[in-house]
Amino acid sequence: MTPTVLVHGGGLDHRCWDRILPYLHGPVLAVDLPGRGLHPATLDAVSLATCASSVRADIDAAGFDDVVLVGHSLAGCSMPATIALLGERVRHAVFVACTVPESGRSAFDTLDPEIQAMIREAGEPLEPRPMDEVMARLVLGKDLTDEQFMWCVERLVPEAPGLTTEPVDLSPLRIPMPRTWVRTLQDMIVPADKQLRFAQNVGDCPVIDLDTGHMCMIGQPSALATILNNVAT
């Protein structure tokens, strides 16, 4: 089987994938993006390019030639840059409940105007901090049990602010490469209808629906693993 590389979303690190690992077949690598876990860095200095370079370095260190590249949520913004670096080594790209803005736009640009206004009014925090439990329950915990939700909260970390405001370049997705979109139908942070628009930005991308919330690797790890195993076979 082709090795599977798992890239976490915003406000998370590699630990968010822990519950799916027992269900995945073949070699698996869950990476930390810069600024967390195994890759400490000043969050203000983290960019889409540094994320891509970090993922490539981890793949090289693992000795993987070809990979199935799996991104969740905000990882959809750095996936194109990672694909640009890896080229044909990416045998298949899987976008799980991702945010993928139009080329030249940012994740922030995809938010509803009312949400953008609220964020601007609140201003920048003195320093990045993890999502608070009340907000996490609203946007991440819809379908999670209390135990699953608290497990998730314990793994929340501060996010690099630039990853939400930096414009993306989708030109690397023009290369011929199989790709799949996993759409989470109960998603409160990246709604299912918006995911269809993001999937169109990815290109020729079959969509597989899961009746889960945003944190599908925690709420229904075996269901997501079945999709990833089929891709990697």
Number of C-alpha atoms within 10 A of each C-alpha: 13 20 22 29 23 23 30 24 25 21 17 25 24 19 16 22 21 12 15 18 17 11 15 19 18 12 15 17 19 21 22 23 30 25 20 19 15 12 11 11 14 10 18 14 13 18 19 24 16 16 23 22 18 18 26 18 12 17 21 11 9 13 9 18 14 17 23 25 26 23 24 24 20 23 27 26 30 27 31 24 23 23 21 18 17 20 16 15 15 22 21 19 25 26 27 29 34 27 29 30 23 20 13 11 17 21 20 18 16 18 13 9 11 9 12 14 12 10 12 10 9 9 9 10 7 6 11 15 13 16 17 10 16 10 10 18 18 11 15 22 25 18 20 21 12 11 8 15 20 15 14 22 19 13 14 20 18 17 24 24 17 16 25 20 14 18 19 23 21 23 12 15 20 12 11 11 17 16 23 22 25 24 28 24 18 19 24 15 18 23 16 19 12 16 24 17 14 22 24 15 17 23 15 16 19 14 17 12 13 18 14 21 27 29 28 28 21 24 22 18 19 18 16 20 19 13 16 21 18 11 19 19 11
